[in-house]
Amino acid sequence: MSAFHDLKLKSLDGAPLSFDAFADRVVLVVNVASECGLTPQYEGLQALHQAFAARGFSVLGVPCNQFGNQEPGDAGQISEFCSRHYGVSFPLTEKLEVNGPARHPLYRLLAGEGAEFPGDISWNFEKFLVARDGAVLARFAPRTTPDDPAVLQAVEQALAK
């Protein structure tokens, strides 16, 4: 088991979410927000999730309110927004801190000191591709859309392994 798969937190509905559920899956971890100019990326994330789920892929949305107070809602509001506007079926976690002293262990692993792709998260919808074995394979900037050829190629390559 990798450090990624050892993580535990809560899903948006408050249920325990153990990352060992992602063992043998390729995961695209994305910090998300409902009131951001990039929020329409939810549509592409959902399409990506649906296109590759049967091959062992999942998007994991991580709500975060650290950038311009763009995710101010509670869990119920976030869930309702994602479902009603974008038909989101991929897992969403509880709201987390991705930068600063309260940075969640997930983001210490993805972007902290000693990480494969270190450095603070720059904005909402920054993406990390995690391999089946828990290794972080790639980091994509917030404006890189889920249907960008670089994202699709990285996902395809990870699924082929």
C-alpha positions in Angstrom: 0.0 0.0 0.0 1.3 3.5 -0.8 1.1 6.6 1.3 -1.7 7.8 -1.0 -3.7 4.7 -0.4 -3.2 5.0 3.4 -5.0 8.3 3.5 -8.4 8.6 5.2 -10.8 11.5 5.2 -14.5 12.2 4.8 -16.6 12.2 1.7 -18.8 15.3 1.1 -21.8 13.5 2.7 -19.7 12.9 5.9 -19.1 9.2 5.3 -15.6 7.8 5.9 -13.5 7.8 2.7 -10.5 5.5 2.8 -8.2 5.9 -0.1 -7.5 2.2 -0.2 -10.8 2.2 -2.2 -8.7 3.7 -5.0 -6.2 0.8 -5.0 -5.7 -0.4 -8.6 -7.4 2.8 -9.9 -5.8 5.8 -11.7 -7.1 8.9 -9.9 -7.2 12.6 -11.1 -7.3 14.7 -7.9 -8.8 18.1 -8.4 -9.4 21.0 -6.0 -12.8 22.3 -7.0 -15.0 25.3 -6.3 -18.6 26.2 -7.2 -18.2 29.9 -7.7 -15.0 30.1 -9.8 -14.6 31.2 -13.4 -13.2 27.7 -14.0 -16.2 25.9 -12.5 -17.5 24.8 -15.9 -14.6 22.3 -15.9 -16.9 20.2 -13.8 -18.5 19.2 -17.1 -15.2 18.0 -18.6 -14.3 16.2 -15.3 -17.6 14.3 -15.3 -17.1 13.4 -19.0 -13.5 12.2 -18.3 -14.7 10.2 -15.3 -17.5 8.5 -17.4 -15.2 7.9 -20.4 -12.6 6.0 -18.4 -14.3 4.6 -15.2 -14.8 1.2 -16.7 -11.0 1.0 -17.3 -10.1 1.7 -13.6 -10.1 5.6 -13.5 -11.7 8.0 -11.2 -11.9 11.8 -10.7 -11.7 12.8 -7.1 -13.1 16.3 -6.4 -11.7 18.2 -3.4 -13.7 21.3 -2.5 -11.6 24.1 -1.3 -12.5 27.7 -0.2 -8.9 29.1 -0.1 -9.1 31.0 -3.4 -11.3 34.1 -3.3 -13.9 32.5 -1.1 -15.2 30.6 -4.2 -16.5 27.5 -2.3 -18.4 29.1 0.6 -21.3 26.6 0.7 -21.7 23.7 3.2 -21.5 20.1 2.1 -25.2 19.9 1.2 -25.0 23.1 -1.0 -21.9 21.9 -2.8 -23.4 18.4 -3.4 -26.7 19.9 -4.7 -24.9 22.4 -7.0 -22.6 19.7 -8.5 -25.5 17.3 -9.1 -28.0 19.9 -10.5 -25.6 21.8 -12.7 -23.1 19.2 -13.8 -24.5 15.7 -13.0 -21.4 15.0 -11.0 -21.1 11.3 -10.1 -17.5 11.1 -9.2 -16.5 11.2 -5.5 -16.2 14.5 -3.7 -14.5 14.9 -0.4 -15.1 17.2 2.5 -13.8 20.7 2.1 -10.0 20.8 2.6 -7.2 23.3 3.0 -4.7 22.8 0.1 -2.1 25.4 1.1 -0.7 26.9 4.3 -0.2 25.6 7.8 -3.5 23.7 7.8 -2.7 22.0 4.5 -4.4 18.6 4.5 -2.1 15.5 4.4 -3.4 14.7 0.9 -2.0 18.0 -0.4 1.2 17.6 1.6 1.7 14.3 -0.2 0.7 15.8 -3.6 2.5 19.2 -3.4 4.4 19.5 -0.2 8.1 19.4 0.4 9.6 16.3 -1.1 6.7 15.7 -3.4 7.2 14.8 -7.0 5.6 18.1 -8.0 6.1 20.4 -5.1 4.7 23.9 -4.6 1.6 25.7 -3.5 -1.6 25.1 -5.3 -2.1 28.2 -7.5 -5.9 28.3 -7.9 -9.0 26.2 -8.1 -9.0 23.2 -10.5 -5.4 22.3 -10.2 -5.1 18.6 -11.1 -2.8 15.7 -10.0 -2.8 12.4 -11.7 -2.1 9.5 -9.4 -1.1 6.0 -10.7 -2.6 2.7 -9.5 0.3 2.3 -7.2 -0.2 5.7 -5.6 2.7 7.5 -7.4 2.0 11.0 -8.5 2.5 11.0 -12.3 1.6 14.6 -13.4 0.4 18.0 -12.3 -1.8 20.2 -14.5 -2.4 23.9 -14.1 -5.9 25.1 -13.3 -6.6 26.4 -16.8 -5.6 23.1 -18.3 -9.0 21.6 -19.1 -9.9 18.0 -18.5 -10.1 17.4 -22.3 -6.7 18.9 -23.0 -4.6 16.4 -25.1 -1.9 16.4 -22.4 -4.4 15.3 -19.7 -6.0 12.6 -22.0 -2.6 11.3 -23.0 -1.4 11.1 -19.4 -4.6 9.3 -18.3 -4.3 6.8 -21.3 -0.7 6.1 -20.5 -1.4 5.5 -16.8 -4.3 3.2 -17.6 -2.1 1.2 -20.0 0.3 0.3 -17.1 
